């Protein structure tokens, strides 16, 4: 995924676009004005707004919002790449979801995005050796957003996880940049073996709703996994697979399925 056109800071074009949208919404719907000021317009950066918003969602009786916000702020400050990934993720949602009206809606209302950015905080904690807190955060994400991602999993930027509901990603999974997946996707193991046991999904892959990819298999760049498929073997780059178990039904090496989000299955005869 290309980096945003400008780096974050005073010339952060994406943050300014979000603020402009929030100001228009506040004027158009006075009932939401206080909410929009509290979540967006009172903050100086995307990082501040995201920290405030996620902390409010994740907080619980035994982990107050102020404490969890301190943790999120620490992660965002010490790991600037999280902020870059957040920006790429916001753009990915707005570009790939025809139901998304703009950047503001992604930041405030899309729970697939909220779960993904909460995972990024948990992953940072895991890397710092703060694994009890990372697991606690994983549990809260699962309860709140119905999406369960192990904090040790490695997820790239520019990801679009539509709806998020029912998505499960295992401990040793890898998802590279610019991947799209719909609800009900599982990147899981095949039994109770330990070690490196989860899928490796390369860039520009689209994974349809309800697809299950199981075991330490590789999904090549620009592949398309049809909805409801069960993938148990490697998928070569540019291939479309479907079925239970999944088999190759098409070849589209020049396509960018994660971006076009097409759900159709193209046969070899129809593919370019």
Rosetta blueprint (number, residue, H / E / L):
1 X L
2 X L
3 X L
4 X L
5 X L
6 X L
7 X L
8 X L
9 X L
10 X L
11 X L
12 X L
13 X H
14 X H
15 X H
16 X H
17 X H
18 X H
19 X H
20 X H
21 X H
22 X H
23 X H
24 X H
25 X H
26 X H
27 X H
28 X H
29 X L
30 X H
31 X H
32 X H
33 X H
34 X H
35 X H
36 X H
37 X H
38 X H
39 X H
40 X H
41 X H
42 X L
43 X L
44 X L
45 X L
46 X H
47 X H
48 X H
49 X H
50 X H
51 X H
52 X H
53 X H
54 X H
55 X H
56 X H
57 X H
58 X H
59 X L
60 X E
61 X L
62 X L
63 X E
64 X L
65 X H
66 X H
67 X H
68 X H
69 X H
70 X H
71 X H
72 X H
73 X H
74 X H
75 X H
76 X H
77 X H
78 X H
79 X L
80 X H
81 X H
82 X H
83 X H
84 X H
85 X H
86 X H
87 X H
88 X H
89 X H
90 X H
91 X H
92 X H
93 X H
94 X H
95 X H
96 X H
97 X L
98 X L
99 X L
100 X L
101 X L
102 X L
103 X H
104 X H
105 X H
106 X H
107 X H
108 X H
109 X H
110 X L
111 X H
112 X H
113 X H
114 X H
115 X H
116 X H
117 X H
118 X H
119 X H
120 X H
121 X H
122 X H
123 X H
124 X H
125 X H
126 X H
127 X H
128 X L
129 X L
130 X L
131 X H
132 X H
133 X H
134 X H
135 X H
136 X H
137 X H
138 X H
139 X H
140 X H
141 X H
142 X H
143 X H
144 X H
145 X H
146 X L
147 X L
148 X E
149 X E
150 X L
151 X L
152 X L
153 X L
154 X E
155 X E
156 X L
157 X L
158 X L
159 X L
160 X E
161 X E
162 X L
163 X L
164 X L
165 X L
166 X L
167 X L
168 X E
169 X E
170 X L
171 X L
172 X L
173 X L
174 X E
175 X E
176 X L
177 X L
178 X L
179 X L
180 X E
181 X E
182 X L
183 X L
184 X L
185 X L
186 X E
187 X E
188 X E
189 X L
190 X L
191 X L
192 X L
193 X L
194 X L
195 X L
196 X L
197 X L
198 X L
199 X L
200 X E
201 X E
202 X L
203 X L
204 X L
205 X L
206 X E
207 X E
208 X L
209 X L
210 X L
211 X L
212 X E
213 X E
214 X E
215 X L
216 X L
217 X L
218 X E
219 X E
220 X L
221 X L
222 X L
223 X L
224 X E
225 X E
226 X L
227 X L
228 X L
229 X L
230 X E
231 X E
232 X L
233 X L
234 X L
235 X E
236 X L
237 X L
238 X L
239 X E
240 X E
241 X E
242 X E
243 X L
244 X E
245 X L
246 X L
247 X E
248 X E
249 X E
250 X E
251 X E
252 X L
253 X L
254 X L
255 X L
256 X L
257 X H
258 X H
259 X H
260 X H
261 X L
262 X L
263 X L
264 X L
265 X L
266 X L
267 X L
268 X L
269 X L
270 X L
271 X L
272 X L
